[in-house]
C-alpha cells in the first residue's frame, strides 16, 4: 500500500487504500468503536477514525511502562507531529527503537514507522477546518496527560495504601475531561461542520458534549475498578472513599447508599448525554446512530451494575454486558435513531430501573 503516492492522488483521503488502512487499525485497537465509526457517513467517518487513532497514540504513550523522561519526550514529539506531520518518518523511526513495554502488539504498531506513518499522512491531508479541530482538542488532551505525569497541575493524585488515588470530585471530573471530554468536544465540532447544524442546536450540543465524554469514561472507570486497583490506581475521589474508611481499596465492599451515590453521579452524566443526542438533527443520522451505540451500552452496563450491586467493590467486582445485550443495543439504536420520543422514553426507563436497583436494595 503506497500511502504517499495515494495522498497526492486523493487529497481527501477517501481512496480505498486509505480507508482500508483506517478500518484495519480501528479493528485492531478497538473493535467496538470500529463498529460505531462505521455508522457515520463518509468522509466524516474517516475524520473520526483518524482522530480516534491519534488519541490512541497519545494513550499508548500514557500507558507504556517506560521511564518517565521517555514518555514526556514522546508527548512532546506528539505535539510536534500535530503541528508538522511531515516529521512522522523521523520521529517514528526514533520511536521504533523503543520496546514500548506494557503495550499490546496492535498498540505498538501505531507508534512504529512501518505501521504508524500512514496515520500521520492521512492526518496531514484532512481538510483544514477538520484538521484544526483535531489538532486543537488532541493537543489539549496531551497537555493534560503531561500535567498528569508531572503532577504540577490538576487533576491531583495522592498515595493512599500504596494506591494512586484521585483527590477530589473536581479532580475526578477534570481527569475524565482530559481523557474523554476532549473527545466529546472534538467529535461535536466536526459534526456541526459536516452536517451544517444550525446555531441553536449547535449551542446545545457544545454545552453537553463534554458531559457525554465524561459519562462514558466514568462508566468504564466503575466497570474496571478492580482491574485498575490491581495496577495500583483508583480513579474515584479520595473524598468519597474517606466516607467508608477506604474499604473498596482492599475490595472490602461498601455500603449500598455509598454505591448508589457513586453510580448516581455517572447516571446524571448519562442523562445529559441523552439530551445531547436529542439535540442532534435527524439529518445527522449516521452520527446519531454512532452516539446511540455509545450511549445505550453505557446505560445497560450501569444497569447491570445495579442488578449486581452486592458484588460491587469486592473481589467479585466484575460485570460486562453480554453479546446478546450488545445486539439488543444495536437493534434499539436502529429502531429509535430518528424517533426522539421513543429514545427519551426508553432511556428514561433504563435510568429509572438502574436507580431502583440500587435504592431497592437499601
Buried (B, 14 or more C-beta within 10 A) or exposed (E): EEBEEBBEEBEBBEBEBBBEBBBBBBBBBBEEBBBBBBBBEEBBBBBBBBBBBBBBBBBBBBBBEBEEEBBBBBBEBBBBBBEEBEEBEEBBEEBBEBEBEEBEEBBBBBBBBEBBBBBBBBBBBBEEEBBEBBBBBBBBBBBBBBBBBEEEEBBBBEEBEEBBBBBBBBBBBBBBBBBBBBBBBBBBBBBBBBBEBEEEBBEBBBBBBBBBBBBBBBBBBBBBBBEBBEEEBBBBBBBBBEEBEBBBBBBEBBEBEBBBBBBBBBBBBBBBBBBBBBBBBEEBBBBBBBBBBBBBBBBBBBBBBBBBBEBBBBEEBBBEBEEEBBEBBBEBBEEBBEEBEEBBEBBEEBBEBBBEBBBEBE
